[in-house]
């Protein structure tokens, strides 16, 4: 994160940049994944292009859609897969994002170490729920990082006039970029990476 970025965050968060700890300011070339994973950063902090990204307080829709998706994906995953939420993925030397929801292989889910992150080889699907402050990251920056790391499936959930819409992508191996597979309103129903059917209108309802 540049000094300018720190100043912007400090202003928006009513914080004096001069009072920020030294670890907020990146060394030349930016932080590495090893640096980041040793740091005691605030919850949900990410490392993107060697810079720290701090997340604003979550809105109700974001919290509720993440909770529902994690529950439904874990319930519907076949043997050998599990769903998890808000766990970092060590994608590359200076890339450690935190997807809102992810599906990983069961071996990675159960292993003791590393306990704070997954590798891209562990991940089958990543999901981002877009917040007002994360639009650019969730629509552009993070999908490009996930695709470059070879994660095959990516979903983006958006709150459109109070209704949840799901944008479903699959990795094109020829271009190493995501191709849009479908836009889902009301019900998200796909057959890859496995058979999944999720009622998008159920966001915020008590699970049955």
N, C-alpha and C positions, 0 to 999 in steps of 0.2 A: 504494500500500500504506500502510495506516495505521501509526502508531507501534506500536499494539497488535499488529498483524500481524507487524511486524518483530520484536517481542519474542518472540512465539510461535515464530517460525522460529529466532530466536537460541537459545531454550531447547532446542528440539528438535535443533538442530544443534550444541549445545555452544558457542555463540558469544555473546559479550557484546555487547548491542545498542549500548552506548556506543562499541564499537570498530568499528562498521559505518561504511562510507564515506558521505559526505553524499549521494551520488547515490541511495542506497537510499530516502531519504525523499522522497515526492512533493511538488511545489509545490502551492499552492492550486488546486483543480480537477483535480489529477492530471496525470500525464505525458501528452503527446500522442504520436502515432505518430512524428512528426519527432524529438521528444526521444529516444524509445526507440531508433530506428534509428541514432542517433548514439552511443548509449551502448555501453560495452564491458562487457556483462553476462555472467554465467556461461552456459554452454551450456544451451540449451533454455528459457531464461527467456522468459516471455510477458508481454504487456501486455493486461490485461483490465480494462475500465472505468477506465482511467487508472492502474491499480496494477500493480506488478511481481509476477509469480507465479513463484516459484522451484520447480523440479522436484526431487523426491527421486531418489536412485539407482534406475535401472530394474531390475525383476526379470527373470529369465531368460525367462519366458513373454512378457512385453511385448516384449523385444528380438527374440525369435524370430518372433513373429507379425508384427511390423512388417517384419522382413527378408523373410519369406515373401510377405507381401502386396505389398510394393513390387516384388519380383521377378516375381510372377505377373501383377500388373496391367500392368507394363511389357511383359511378354511377350505379353499378350493384347490390349493396346490396338490399335485400328485405326489406319490412317494418319491423321496429323494430331493424334494425342494421344500423350502420354508420362506415365509415372508418376514421382514423385519422393517423397522422404521427409524428414520433419523440416525443412521449410522454412517460414518465417513467411509469413503472408498479411496484408497491410495491408487490413483490412476497413473501418475507419472512423477517425475522428479519434483515438479513444482505445482502439482495439481492434486488437491485433496478435497473434493466437494463432499457435501452431505445430502444425498437424495432424501426426499420426504418419505418415500417407501421404496423398498427394493425386494426382489425375490432372489434368493441365493441358494446354492446347493446345500443340502442338509449337513454335509461334512463340515463346511465352513461355519454354518450356524452353530454347530455343537462344539467346535474346537475351543480349547481354553485360551490359547495364544495364537496370534495377537488378539487381544480382547477389545480393542478400541476401533478397529477398522477391518474392512474387507479389501481384497484385491479384485481387479477387474475380471480375472479368471474365475472368481467365485460367483459372479453376478449374471443372472439370466435376464432380469428386467429392472429398469429404474423408472421411477415415477416422480414427477415434480408437480406440485400444486402451486399455481401462480398467485403470488401476492402483489399488491401494487408496487412495492419496492423491489420486487425480484423479476419483473417482466422481462427485461433485457437478458438477465442471466438465464432464466428458465426457457426462454424462447430461442436464444441464440448461443450464448457462451457455453453453458453446461452441456447442451446436446452435442455440440461440436467436440467437447472433451470426451464425453461418453463414447461417441462414435469412433474417435481416433483411438480409444483404448480397446475397441472391439466388442463393446457390450451390444448385443444384438437387438434388444427390444427397449424402446423408450416410449413412455406415455407422458402427455402433458394435460393436466386438468385445469380448467379455467371456470371462473364464476362469471357467467354472462347474464347480466340482468336478473340475478338471483337463481339462475338455473345452471347446473353443473354440466359442462361439456368436456368430453374426452377426445383428445387428438392422439391417435395411435400410429407409431412409427416402427419400421423395421430397417435394420442395417442392410444397405446395398454393398455386397462385398467388392464389387467392381470399383465403386467410387469412395468407399469407406465413409459414406455419409448416410443419414437417415432418409428414407422415403416414406411419405405419408401413406398409410394403409387404410385409414378411415377416420371419419369424424362422427362421434356417437353422442346422441341426445337421448335422454330418458333411460335407455338401457345400453350398457357396454357389453357387447357379446362378441368374443373372438375365439379362434381355435388355436392361435399361437401366442405365446410359447406353450400354452396348453389350453384346454377348454375352460373358458371363464365367462360367467354371466353376472354382471353387477348392476343393480338398480341404482342409477345415478340420482334418482329423485329421493332416495332414502337417506341422503346426507343429513345428519342431525337427529334422525329417528333413533329411538331406543332399539338396540339389537333384539331380534326375536329369539 
